[in-house]
Amino acid sequence: MRAAVLCVLTLLIGTAQAGAITNGSFEDGFTGWTQSGQVSIVSGYTVSSIGSTHNLSATDGDKFVIMFAGNSVTSLISDAFYAFAGSELTFDWLFHARDYLPFNDYVLALLLDGSPVETKQLASVSSVGEFGFTGWNTDSFFIPVDGSYQWAAECVNLKDSVNDSVCGFDNVSMTMPGTGTVSTLGDAPLMAIGGLVLIGFARVREKFGSRRQLGDT
């Protein structure tokens, strides 16, 4: 299992982009991002959930990213950056549960510096209800110390390969405290980010994967 996870996550390293959170609203497609699994850039998404229909558009610009947690494939997106202590990284997200319990699909957002700094389970089938829907929400991470980081999101289809749930993200941005300006990557050690992130992701997958196999939701 660990070997399979590491194999998938090697696709996420790519070439880190100089600058801030590059293309955080996905207006330029996947420019500045690395991804794996069933991930698409869209201009809209229609949700049919429990007798109602919702037509969603981007929260910033005209495009956003949609991730399908299907066919036993974990979908992932990530961006590497350098940040200063006290900076806030914000992002918009949605979750559409297209499954039922005990198939507790879920979506994670992660801040890593080689090991997980903070991991948030944003939603799951159990939290929104079977075939439930969250709509757009906003969440954030605060940077504890100056250094090289990676923001990442993971959409997981648990225990089966059908009824894949959907996760969406948009408007990923970062501001320095008291300035409103975007922090920059500068001369951060980019190659170090990639190798360390593999370790961090493996630890997160061990934690969340083993917990859910035991039925703890």
C-alpha contacts under 8 A as a table, 3 or more apart, distances in Angstrom:
res1	aa1	res2	aa2	distance
1	M	4	A	5.18
1	M	5	V	6.31
2	R	5	V	5.13
2	R	6	L	6.17
2	R	202	A	6.75
2	R	206	E	7.85
3	A	6	L	5.17
3	A	7	C	6.11
4	A	7	C	5.08
4	A	8	V	6.37
5	V	8	V	5.26
5	V	9	L	6.18
5	V	202	A	6.64
5	V	205	R	7.78
6	L	9	L	5.03
6	L	10	T	6.25
6	L	198	L	6.45
6	L	202	A	6.64
7	C	10	T	5.52
7	C	11	L	7.58
8	V	11	L	5.89
8	V	12	L	7.75
8	V	36	S	7.19
9	L	12	L	5.25
9	L	13	I	7.41
9	L	36	S	7.82
9	L	198	L	6.29
9	L	201	F	7.59
10	T	13	I	5.80
10	T	198	L	7.02
11	L	14	G	6.58
11	L	34	T	7.19
11	L	35	Q	6.97
11	L	36	S	6.45
12	L	34	T	5.07
12	L	35	Q	5.78
12	L	36	S	6.86
12	L	76	L	7.74
12	L	77	I	7.14
12	L	78	S	6.56
12	L	194	G	7.96
13	I	16	A	7.43
13	I	34	T	6.87
13	I	194	G	4.91
13	I	195	G	7.81
13	I	197	V	7.94
14	G	34	T	6.19
14	G	194	G	7.85
16	A	32	G	7.17
16	A	79	D	7.17
16	A	80	A	5.68
16	A	81	F	7.45
16	A	190	L	6.22
17	Q	22	T	6.86
17	Q	32	G	5.63
17	Q	80	A	7.26
17	Q	81	F	7.65
18	A	22	T	7.97
18	A	81	F	7.64
18	A	184	T	7.61
18	A	185	L	5.56
18	A	186	G	6.71
19	G	22	T	6.62
19	G	81	F	7.46
19	G	183	S	7.86
19	G	184	T	4.90
19	G	185	L	4.91
19	G	186	G	6.82
20	A	81	F	6.35
20	A	82	Y	7.66
20	A	174	M	7.50
20	A	182	V	6.31
20	A	183	S	5.83
20	A	184	T	4.75
20	A	185	L	5.92
21	I	24	G	5.68
21	I	79	D	6.87
21	I	80	A	7.69
21	I	81	F	6.64
21	I	172	V	6.93
21	I	173	S	5.90
21	I	174	M	6.82
22	T	31	T	7.42
22	T	32	G	5.14
22	T	33	W	7.38
22	T	79	D	7.52
23	N	26	F	5.27
23	N	27	E	6.62
23	N	28	D	6.50
23	N	30	F	7.78
23	N	31	T	6.49
23	N	32	G	6.27
23	N	33	W	7.91
24	G	170	D	6.84
24	G	171	N	5.38
24	G	172	V	4.49
24	G	173	S	5.96
25	S	60	D	6.11
25	S	61	G	6.54
25	S	63	K	6.74
25	S	64	F	6.23
25	S	170	D	5.23
25	S	171	N	4.55
25	S	172	V	6.34
26	F	29	G	5.07
26	F	30	F	6.36
26	F	31	T	7.62
26	F	41	I	7.15
26	F	63	K	5.93
26	F	64	F	5.64
26	F	65	V	6.88
26	F	170	D	7.17
26	F	171	N	8.00
27	E	61	G	6.75
27	E	62	D	6.75
27	E	63	K	5.57
27	E	64	F	7.51
28	D	31	T	5.79
29	G	41	I	6.18
30	F	33	W	5.18
30	F	34	T	7.12
30	F	41	I	7.69
32	G	79	D	6.94
33	W	77	I	6.87
33	W	78	S	5.93
33	W	79	D	5.35
34	T	77	I	5.72
34	T	78	S	5.56
34	T	79	D	6.69
35	Q	39	V	7.05
35	Q	75	S	7.52
35	Q	76	L	5.42
35	Q	77	I	4.32
35	Q	78	S	6.55
36	S	39	V	6.96
36	S	74	T	7.80
36	S	75	S	5.55
36	S	76	L	5.15
36	S	77	I	6.62
37	G	67	M	7.97
37	G	68	F	7.86
37	G	73	V	6.03
37	G	74	T	6.05
37	G	75	S	4.24
37	G	76	L	6.44
38	Q	67	M	5.84
38	Q	68	F	5.31
38	Q	69	A	7.11
38	Q	70	G	7.53
38	Q	73	V	7.65
38	Q	75	S	5.67
39	V	65	V	7.00
39	V	66	I	5.81
39	V	67	M	4.50
39	V	68	F	6.44
39	V	75	S	6.55
39	V	76	L	7.64
39	V	77	I	8.00
40	S	65	V	5.69
40	S	66	I	5.29
40	S	67	M	6.48
41	I	63	K	6.57
41	I	64	F	5.68
41	I	65	V	4.55
41	I	66	I	6.24
42	V	45	Y	7.32
42	V	63	K	5.53
42	V	64	F	5.65
42	V	65	V	6.16
42	V	66	I	6.89
43	S	57	S	6.26
43	S	58	A	6.68
43	S	62	D	5.80
43	S	63	K	4.50
43	S	64	F	6.42
44	G	55	N	7.04
44	G	56	L	5.50
44	G	57	S	4.74
44	G	58	A	6.98
44	G	63	K	7.42
44	G	64	F	7.92
45	Y	55	N	5.97
45	Y	56	L	5.15
45	Y	57	S	6.76
46	T	53	T	6.95
46	T	54	H	5.63
46	T	55	N	4.52
46	T	56	L	6.08
47	V	52	S	7.99
47	V	53	T	5.48
47	V	54	H	5.01
47	V	55	N	6.44
47	V	56	L	7.75
47	V	96	H	7.50
47	V	133	F	7.96
48	S	51	G	6.86
48	S	52	S	5.72
48	S	53	T	4.50
48	S	54	H	6.58
49	S	52	S	5.43
49	S	53	T	6.39
49	S	131	F	6.12
49	S	132	G	6.17
49	S	133	F	6.78
50	I	131	F	6.88
50	I	132	G	7.14
57	S	62	D	7.22
57	S	63	K	7.50
57	S	64	F	7.95
58	A	61	G	6.21
58	A	62	D	5.44
58	A	63	K	5.35
58	A	64	F	5.54
58	A	170	D	6.80
59	T	62	D	7.90
59	T	64	F	7.93
59	T	92	D	7.44
59	T	170	D	6.45
59	T	171	N	6.68
60	D	63	K	7.59
60	D	170	D	6.87
60	D	171	N	5.62
63	K	170	D	7.82
64	F	168	G	7.17
64	F	169	F	6.13
64	F	170	D	5.06
64	F	171	N	7.99
65	V	168	G	5.57
65	V	169	F	5.38
65	V	170	D	6.50
66	I	166	V	6.86
66	I	167	C	5.79
66	I	168	G	4.46
66	I	169	F	6.72
67	M	75	S	6.11
67	M	76	L	7.69
67	M	155	C	6.53
67	M	166	V	5.68
67	M	167	C	5.07
67	M	168	G	6.11
68	F	75	S	6.56
68	F	155	C	6.89
68	F	164	D	6.21
68	F	165	S	6.10
68	F	166	V	4.78
68	F	167	C	6.56
69	A	72	S	7.38
69	A	73	V	6.27
69	A	74	T	5.79
69	A	75	S	5.91
69	A	105	D	7.67
69	A	155	C	5.27
69	A	156	V	4.88
69	A	157	N	4.72
69	A	164	D	5.08
69	A	165	S	5.54
69	A	166	V	6.28
69	A	167	C	7.86
70	G	73	V	5.61
70	G	74	T	7.36
70	G	156	V	7.61
70	G	157	N	5.68
70	G	161	S	5.68
70	G	162	V	6.20
70	G	163	N	7.18
70	G	164	D	4.39
70	G	165	S	7.16
71	N	157	N	7.68
71	N	160	D	7.50
71	N	161	S	4.02
71	N	162	V	6.11
71	N	164	D	7.40
72	S	157	N	6.22
72	S	158	L	7.61
72	S	159	K	7.87
72	S	160	D	6.48
72	S	161	S	4.80
73	V	156	V	7.32
73	V	157	N	7.22
74	T	154	E	6.78
74	T	155	C	5.89
74	T	156	V	4.98
74	T	157	N	6.88
75	S	154	E	5.70
75	S	155	C	5.20
75	S	156	V	6.73
76	L	152	A	7.12
76	L	153	A	5.69
76	L	154	E	4.64
76	L	155	C	6.57
77	I	152	A	5.59
77	I	153	A	5.52
77	I	154	E	6.89
78	S	150	Q	6.70
78	S	151	W	5.59
78	S	152	A	4.13
78	S	153	A	6.55
79	D	150	Q	5.59
79	D	151	W	5.58
79	D	152	A	6.58
80	A	148	S	7.44
80	A	149	Y	5.83
80	A	150	Q	4.26
80	A	151	W	6.58
80	A	190	L	7.90
80	A	193	I	7.14
81	F	148	S	5.90
81	F	149	Y	5.50
81	F	150	Q	6.08
81	F	184	T	7.42
81	F	185	L	5.31
81	F	188	A	7.89
82	Y	146	D	7.57
82	Y	147	G	5.61
82	Y	148	S	4.42
82	Y	149	Y	5.98
82	Y	183	S	7.49
82	Y	184	T	6.23
82	Y	185	L	4.29
82	Y	186	G	7.17
82	Y	188	A	6.12
83	A	87	S	6.78
83	A	143	I	6.99
83	A	146	D	5.69
83	A	147	G	5.74
83	A	148	S	6.52
83	A	149	Y	7.18
83	A	183	S	5.89
83	A	184	T	6.71
83	A	185	L	6.87
84	F	87	S	5.82
84	F	143	I	6.75
84	F	145	V	6.24
84	F	146	D	4.17
84	F	147	G	6.62
84	F	176	M	7.17
84	F	183	S	7.05
85	A	142	F	7.91
85	A	143	I	5.12
85	A	144	P	5.05
85	A	145	V	4.13
85	A	146	D	4.84
86	G	142	F	6.09
86	G	143	I	5.31
86	G	144	P	6.16
86	G	145	V	7.31
86	G	176	M	6.76
86	G	177	P	5.80
87	S	142	F	5.86
87	S	143	I	5.33
87	S	174	M	6.69
87	S	175	T	5.53
87	S	176	M	4.38
87	S	177	P	5.45
87	S	183	S	7.64
88	E	140	S	6.68
88	E	141	F	5.84
88	E	142	F	4.58
88	E	143	I	6.27
88	E	174	M	5.47
88	E	175	T	5.55
88	E	176	M	6.68
88	E	177	P	7.42
89	L	140	S	5.38
89	L	141	F	5.19
89	L	142	F	6.27
89	L	143	I	7.62
89	L	172	V	7.17
89	L	173	S	5.67
89	L	174	M	4.23
89	L	175	T	6.74
90	T	138	T	7.03
90	T	139	D	5.76
90	T	140	S	4.14
90	T	141	F	6.54
90	T	171	N	7.65
90	T	172	V	5.73
90	T	173	S	5.49
90	T	174	M	6.20
91	F	138	T	5.69
91	F	139	D	5.68
91	F	140	S	6.18
91	F	169	F	7.04
91	F	170	D	6.28
91	F	171	N	5.44
91	F	172	V	4.30
91	F	173	S	6.50
92	D	136	W	6.40
92	D	137	N	5.44
92	D	138	T	4.36
92	D	139	D	6.46
92	D	169	F	5.54
92	D	170	D	5.16
92	D	171	N	5.89
92	D	172	V	6.89
93	W	136	W	5.52
93	W	137	N	5.31
93	W	138	T	6.26
93	W	139	D	7.75
93	W	167	C	7.25
93	W	168	G	5.35
93	W	169	F	4.47
93	W	170	D	6.53
94	L	133	F	7.74
94	L	134	T	5.79
94	L	135	G	5.40
94	L	136	W	4.86
94	L	137	N	6.24
94	L	167	C	5.64
94	L	168	G	4.97
94	L	169	F	6.66
95	F	107	V	7.34
95	F	123	A	6.57
95	F	124	S	7.73
95	F	133	F	5.90
95	F	134	T	5.56
95	F	135	G	7.05
95	F	165	S	7.54
95	F	166	V	5.84
95	F	167	C	4.60
95	F	168	G	6.48
96	H	131	F	7.02
96	H	132	G	6.13
96	H	133	F	4.51
96	H	134	T	6.62
96	H	165	S	5.78
96	H	166	V	5.06
96	H	167	C	6.38
97	A	100	Y	7.85
97	A	105	D	7.20
97	A	124	S	7.11
97	A	125	V	5.47
97	A	128	V	7.33
97	A	129	G	7.52
97	A	130	E	6.41
97	A	131	F	4.62
97	A	132	G	5.19
97	A	133	F	6.10
97	A	164	D	7.89
97	A	165	S	4.81
97	A	166	V	6.63
98	R	130	E	7.24
98	R	131	F	4.72
98	R	132	G	7.37
98	R	163	N	5.49
98	R	164	D	5.95
98	R	165	S	4.64
98	R	166	V	7.34
99	D	103	F	6.49
99	D	104	N	7.47
99	D	105	D	7.22
99	D	125	V	6.90
99	D	130	E	6.06
99	D	131	F	5.70
99	D	163	N	5.19
99	D	164	D	6.74
99	D	165	S	6.46
100	Y	103	F	5.68
100	Y	104	N	6.92
100	Y	125	V	6.66
100	Y	129	G	7.87
100	Y	130	E	4.69
100	Y	131	F	6.63
101	L	104	N	5.61
101	L	125	V	7.00
101	L	126	S	7.07
101	L	130	E	6.83
103	F	125	V	7.65
103	F	157	N	7.60
103	F	158	L	5.46
103	F	159	K	5.84
103	F	160	D	6.92
104	N	124	S	6.19
104	N	125	V	5.03
104	N	126	S	6.23
104	N	157	N	7.47
104	N	158	L	5.70
104	N	159	K	7.89
104	N	217	T	7.73
105	D	124	S	5.56
105	D	125	V	5.65
105	D	155	C	7.77
105	D	156	V	5.59
105	D	157	N	4.66
105	D	158	L	4.96
105	D	164	D	7.82
105	D	165	S	6.46
106	Y	121	Q	7.25
106	Y	122	L	7.70
106	Y	123	A	5.77
106	Y	124	S	4.01
106	Y	125	V	6.53
106	Y	155	C	6.13
106	Y	156	V	5.48
106	Y	157	N	6.96
106	Y	158	L	7.65
106	Y	165	S	7.88
107	V	121	Q	5.97
107	V	122	L	5.79
107	V	123	A	5.73
107	V	124	S	6.43
107	V	153	A	7.28
107	V	154	E	5.68
107	V	155	C	4.55
107	V	156	V	6.27
107	V	167	C	6.72
108	L	119	T	6.97
108	L	120	K	5.59
108	L	121	Q	4.52
108	L	122	L	5.70
108	L	123	A	7.63
108	L	153	A	5.57
108	L	154	E	5.13
108	L	155	C	6.57
109	A	119	T	6.00
109	A	120	K	5.29
109	A	121	Q	6.57
109	A	122	L	6.89
109	A	151	W	7.47
109	A	152	A	5.83
109	A	153	A	4.43
109	A	154	E	6.52
110	L	116	P	6.98
110	L	117	V	7.71
110	L	118	E	5.98
110	L	119	T	4.59
110	L	120	K	6.37
110	L	150	Q	7.95
110	L	151	W	5.74
110	L	152	A	5.17
110	L	153	A	6.15
111	L	116	P	6.13
111	L	117	V	5.50
111	L	118	E	5.33
111	L	119	T	6.47
111	L	141	F	7.16
111	L	149	Y	6.91
111	L	150	Q	5.86
111	L	151	W	4.87
111	L	152	A	6.65
112	L	115	S	5.54
112	L	116	P	4.44
112	L	117	V	5.10
112	L	118	E	7.02
112	L	149	Y	5.51
112	L	150	Q	5.23
112	L	151	W	6.59
112	L	197	V	6.61
112	L	200	G	6.50
113	D	116	P	6.51
113	D	117	V	6.47
113	D	147	G	7.74
113	D	148	S	6.17
113	D	149	Y	4.61
113	D	150	Q	6.49
113	D	193	I	7.22
113	D	196	L	7.03
113	D	197	V	6.83
113	D	200	G	7.64
114	G	149	Y	7.66
114	G	193	I	6.77
114	G	195	G	7.55
114	G	196	L	3.85
114	G	197	V	4.63
114	G	198	L	7.38
114	G	199	I	6.25
114	G	200	G	5.15
115	S	196	L	7.00
115	S	197	V	6.85
115	S	199	I	6.44
115	S	200	G	3.96
115	S	201	F	7.56
115	S	203	R	7.56
116	P	119	T	6.60
116	P	200	G	5.25
116	P	201	F	7.35
116	P	203	R	7.71
116	P	204	V	7.02
118	E	141	F	7.72
119	T	204	V	7.85
121	Q	124	S	7.65
123	A	127	S	5.93
123	A	128	V	6.80
124	S	127	S	5.16
124	S	128	V	6.28
125	V	128	V	5.50
125	V	129	G	5.34
125	V	130	E	5.62
125	V	131	F	7.27
125	V	132	G	7.18
126	S	129	G	5.30
126	S	130	E	6.97
126	S	217	T	7.08
128	V	131	F	7.89
128	V	132	G	5.15
128	V	133	F	6.32
128	V	134	T	6.83
129	G	132	G	4.94
134	T	137	N	7.51
143	I	146	D	7.47
147	G	188	A	7.74
148	S	188	A	6.42
148	S	189	P	7.37
148	S	190	L	7.83
148	S	193	I	6.53
149	Y	193	I	6.89
150	Q	193	I	7.47
150	Q	197	V	7.39
155	C	166	V	7.45
155	C	167	C	6.30
156	V	165	S	7.94
157	N	160	D	6.68
157	N	161	S	6.93
157	N	164	D	5.98
157	N	165	S	6.74
158	L	161	S	7.95
161	S	164	D	7.14
169	F	172	V	7.73
173	S	182	V	7.68
174	M	182	V	5.58
174	M	183	S	6.69
175	T	179	T	7.34
175	T	180	G	5.20
175	T	181	T	5.28
175	T	182	V	4.63
175	T	183	S	6.15
176	M	179	T	5.76
176	M	180	G	5.89
176	M	181	T	5.76
176	M	182	V	6.12
176	M	183	S	5.90
177	P	180	G	6.85
185	L	188	A	6.01
189	P	192	A	5.61
189	P	193	I	6.90
190	L	193	I	5.29
190	L	194	G	7.01
191	M	194	G	5.51
191	M	195	G	6.88
192	A	195	G	5.56
192	A	196	L	6.23
193	I	196	L	5.39
193	I	197	V	6.01
194	G	197	V	5.28
194	G	198	L	6.73
195	G	198	L	5.59
195	G	199	I	7.15
196	L	199	I	5.35
196	L	200	G	6.48
197	V	200	G	4.95
197	V	201	F	6.07
198	L	201	F	5.32
198	L	202	A	6.18
199	I	202	A	5.25
199	I	203	R	6.39
200	G	203	R	5.27
200	G	204	V	6.38
201	F	204	V	5.06
201	F	205	R	6.12
202	A	205	R	5.19
202	A	206	E	6.19
203	R	206	E	5.13
203	R	207	K	6.26
204	V	207	K	5.11
204	V	208	F	6.17
205	R	208	F	5.36
205	R	209	G	5.35
205	R	210	S	7.87
206	E	209	G	5.33
206	E	210	S	5.75
207	K	210	S	5.73
207	K	211	R	6.23
208	F	211	R	5.18
208	F	212	R	6.27
209	G	212	R	5.41
209	G	213	Q	6.26
210	S	213	Q	5.13
210	S	214	L	6.51
211	R	214	L	5.38
211	R	215	G	6.74
211	R	216	D	5.66
211	R	217	T	7.77
212	R	215	G	4.84
212	R	216	D	5.25
212	R	217	T	6.32
213	Q	216	D	7.55
